[in-house]
Amino acid sequence: CVAPDYVLIDETIKADFIEALTTTIREFYGTHPIDSEDLGRIVNDRHFNRLAQLLTAHQSNIIVGGKTAAEQRYIAP
């Protein structure tokens, strides 16, 4: 699994990058990624809770994704 924790880009291409990222996620997982069978879930509750806490603590830095559903151990791309 290769999953970047963050992406560093030049401010001049930020808007284009966000648009391309959003489009790619939609192409991979559809408009409702939570329903996608192709998107894996977090392996157990302990890891899900740890990641969900990190996302909550840094919510203002998240531009795309980050929504969670504990009952499915789902974290949006």
N, C-alpha and C positions, 0 to 999 in steps of 0.2 A: 504494500500500500504506500502510495506517495500522496501525501496531503499537506500542502503548505499551511503553515500557521499564519502567515501574513504575506502581503505582496508589497514591494516597494516600487513605485512608479513615479515618473516625473509629473508634476502638477499639470503640465501642458497637455498630457494625454489622459488625464484622470477620467473625464467624462466619457471619452471614447472607450476606454478600458472597461468601465463599469457597464456600459451598454453591451459591449461584446461579451463580458462575463455573464451578464444576465441572460442574454440570448443563448449562449452555449449551455447554461444550466437548464434552461427551458427546453432546448433541443434534446438534451440527454435524458431529462427526467419528467418532461411535460409541465403543464401549468400548475399541477398539484403534486410536487415531489413526494409528499407523504404517502401518496397512493402508488408510487412507482415500486415495482418489484426489483428494479435494477439498482436501487439505492440501499446500501447496507445499513444495518442498525448497529448501535453500540453494543458491545459484547455482553455487558452485565450492568446491573443497577449501580454498582459502586463507581464504575467508570463513567456511566451516564451522568450521575449526580455531580461528579468532579468537573466534567466538561460543562454541564449546565451552569454550575456556579461561576466558572470562568467567563462564560458568555454573559451572564447577568452582570458580573463585575465590570465588564468592558463593553457593555451594550452601546455606548456612544461611539465606539470605534467600528462597529459592524455596519457595513454598507449594504450587503446582500446576504440573505439567509439568516441563520442563527436562531430561528424559531425552534422550539422543542415540544416534544410530546412524550412525557415520562412513561405512559402506559405502553408505548411502542419502542421506547428507548431511541426515539427519532430525533435527529438534529438536521435541520434544513441545510442544504448546501449553500 
